[in-house]
Amino acid sequence: MTNDSAAVRNRELLLNGFTEFAAGNVDVLRTLLHDDFLEHSPGNPSEKDAFIEFIAQAPVAGSKLELARVIADDEYVVMHYRMIPPGDEEPDLAVVDIWRVADGKIVEHWDVVQTVPDPAQIPHGMF
């Protein structure tokens, strides 16, 4: 993979966006998402502004995000991270986001979310 490949550019785009978002800057999504953004997760709206409004109120916006790994190719970026909600009431979540990027903008998103089980249930670790 060369430094000027689409995979490298897409990885950096999403890493920078993730870092900004994790620091509390939900508005970074305005620069990342395409106007005709498509969302594939149940209950989440498509279209850039509706999605940003939804995410700004969602638990992920107020949680600590610990990135574990990033996989990128010329069209997709996959991010695997731990989401730690504020307080002690909600369990930590393991999240995998799949982003499709075209012309430097995110055009589609899928995710898989599961509760992080007790460490005894995962002897090789979740992350």
Disulfide bonds with the S-S distance in Angstrom:
none
